[in-house]
């Protein structure tokens, strides 16, 4: 087991880093901002407790270990990417949520401040100012919780910072959208793919 840094609140703010929490959950600290992607810290990746355990390693960290989060990115609303217990525990630490169309309804239903939630369609960009943008890009997947399928958008992201361009692939299967995204937004300093 690799060394586990539990005090994520005191990571050196000038240092770029990525911490993978297992499966699709990771935290990026880039150019002084913290981005958290699809966190699942409850140990469960299903609506039925104990039925589907979260990826090994995801249980090392808890919401209390997290620093203040500038942007929470949610790729889609499956339980192994949008975990109710985790996002509720992180609510006071998150400055803003960026997600695909329809995913914000879960946050609204759970009592989040609507002013924190930004929903966009594919190929739309959120300007975070000071050289940071997030562009929602296509993914090959699907969405849904329980019996409601594909009522919200699944997405990948292009994260542009003052000094780096990153592709966050989401839960995407292979397809020609990767080539299109690369031509339109690349080259990338880092691509994170499932």
Buried (B, 14 or more C-beta within 10 A) or exposed (E): EEEEEEEBEEBEEEEBEBBBBBBBBBBBBBBBBBBBBBBBBBBBBBEEEEEEEBBEBBBBBBBEBBBEBBBBBBBBBBBBBBBBBBBBBBBEBBEBBBBBBBBBBBBEEEEBEEEBBBBBEBEBEBEBEEEBBBBBBBBBBEBBBEEEEEEBBBBBBBBBBEEBBBBBBBBBEEEEBBEEBBEEBBEBBBBBEB
